[in-house]
């Protein structure tokens, strides 16, 4: 069904592009920003789980 402006009212919007994994990681764990974005980007793929563990420790030491 057309709305008259050339746009199909039943058209489905495309899903948003996936965020950069490093940006997503830094959003989830802002403590990792202390290392610098370039370092996190270099480490992200091979040691993601270890980075999350480091961020958890940093979060606890800041909160506690």
N, C-alpha and C positions, 0 to 999 in steps of 0.2 A: 504494500500500500504506500503510495507516495504522498508526502505532505504538501506537495505543490512547489517546494523549493528545490527539487531535484535530489533530495535526500530520502532514501528509503527508510520509512519509519520502523520497519521490522529488521533493519540491519543491525548486526551485532558488532559492538566495538571490539577492536583488536585488543588482546591482552597487553598490559604494559610490558616494556622490555625489562628483562631481569636485571637487577642491580649488579654492579661490579661486585664480585665476591669479597674483595678487600673492603669496599665501602660498606657492604652489609656486615662484615665482621667487625669493623670499627664502630658501626652504629650499635651493634649488640654489645660490644665490649670497648667502650671509649677509653678504658685504661690502657689499651694497647697503643693509643696515640702517643704515649710517652716514648715509645721506641722510634716514632717517626713513620710517616706513611710509606716512604720508600722502602724502609726495612721491612715493615709489615707486608708490603707488596712482594718483596723478594722471598720472604719466608712463608707466605700464605699457603701455597699449594702443598709443599712437602711437610710442613709441620703445623697444620691448622689446629689439630687437637691439642698439641702442646701449648700453642699460643693461648687457647681458651683456658687451659689450666693455669697459665701464668696470670691471665687476666682475673681469674677467680681468686688467686692468692692476693693479687694487688687490691682487689675489691674488699676482701676481708681485712687486710691490713689497714686500709683507709677507713673502713667502717668501724673496726674494732679497736 
